[in-house]
Amino acid sequence: MANLTDERALSQIQDSVCNRYGQASSPVSPDDRIAISKNFRAGVWPLNGLRHPAHGNLCGWYLWAGKEFSTDPDWFDVIHFAHLVEEANPCLPYLALPAGWRFLIAPNYEDVWFDESLLKI
């Protein structure tokens, strides 16, 4: 696998994912903020992501681990995208998909789909 901490390699991987789904790349900048669940770094699978349109100080991405989604307002923390890059997080290839897209990944499993309801926040 390519080095996900290398900006150019990551950009190529993200473009490839977007092309696979017929989407123009909508990359996240290092200073953009992403919401992640409290358990996101705990090694729990699957990893999930959904992207709303950018709002407030967030780029629209919400990432969480596990099968359950919590509505607890304290369930998410906000981090800069650059921190995920430093960690070579396995979600990185999907984070250039535009608003309205979701993914669910686990070892040897990938599901990516468009969800129009995400555009209405």
N, C-alpha and C positions, 0 to 999 in steps of 0.2 A: 504494500500500500504506500501511496505517496506520503511525503512528510506534510501533515496537516498544519504544522506550525510555520511552514514556508508560504508566504503570502501569495506568490505567483502560482505555486502548485495548488494551493487551496482554491484560488480563483478558477483555475482550469477544472478542478473537480466539481466545483459548484456550477460552473457553466455547463458541464456535461450533464449534471442532474437536471438542470433547468431545460436543456435541449431535449433530454429524454421525455420530458412531460410537455414539450411544446411551449415553453414559457420563456419570456425574456428574463434575464438575470436581474434580480433586485438585491444587490449585495448589501450587507450590513457593514458599517465602518467600525474601526476599532473602538471608537468612543461611544458608539450607540449602546443603549441600555437594553438588556434582555431580562425578562422575569423568569426565574428558575425556582422550582419547588425546593423546600427544605431538604428533601431526600434525594435530590437530583444527583449528587455526587457520592451516594452511598453504595453504588454498585448494584442497584436494583434495576431489573429489566421488566418490561420493555421501557425504552425511552420514547417519550411522546413530545410532539411539538405542534403548535398551531400559530398561525400568523394573522393577527388582526391588522387593519390599517394602523400606521404609526399614530400614537396619541400621547399627549402629555410628554413625559421624558422617556418614553419607551418606543422602540422601533417596531413593536407589534408582536414580537415573538414571545410565546409562553412555552416553557419547557418543563416537563415533569417526568418522574420515574414511577414505574408501577402501573397497575391496571386501573387504579382508582384516581379520580380527579376530585380534589377537595374544593369546596366553596368557602372554606375558612379564609377570611381576608388576610390572615397572617401566614398563609401557606407558602406564599411566594416571596423571595428576596429579589432584589434588583442588582445586577452586576453589569459591568462593561463587557462587550463582545470580546475584547482583547483577552480577557481572563479565560474564556473558553478556548481561544486559539492557543494560549500558553499551555493548556492542559491537553491539547490535541483531542478534544472531545469528539466522540463518534457522531454527534449530531451536526457537526460543522458542514458536511457536504450538502445538507438540505437547507441551510440558512440563507441562501440567495433566492429561494422560491418566493414569489410575491405574496402579498396579502391574499388570504382566502385559501391557502394551502395548509395541509396537515401531513404529518408523518408519524409512523410508529415503527420503531426498529428494535431488533433484538439480535443476538448472535444467529446468523444464517437466516434472517427474516427481515423483510422490508415491505412496508405498505405506505404508499404515498397517494393522496387524493385531494381534489378540490372540494371545498365546502363553502358554498356561497353565503351561508348564514354568518360566516366569520367576518364578512364585509359590513355587517350591520351591527355596530356596537353603540 
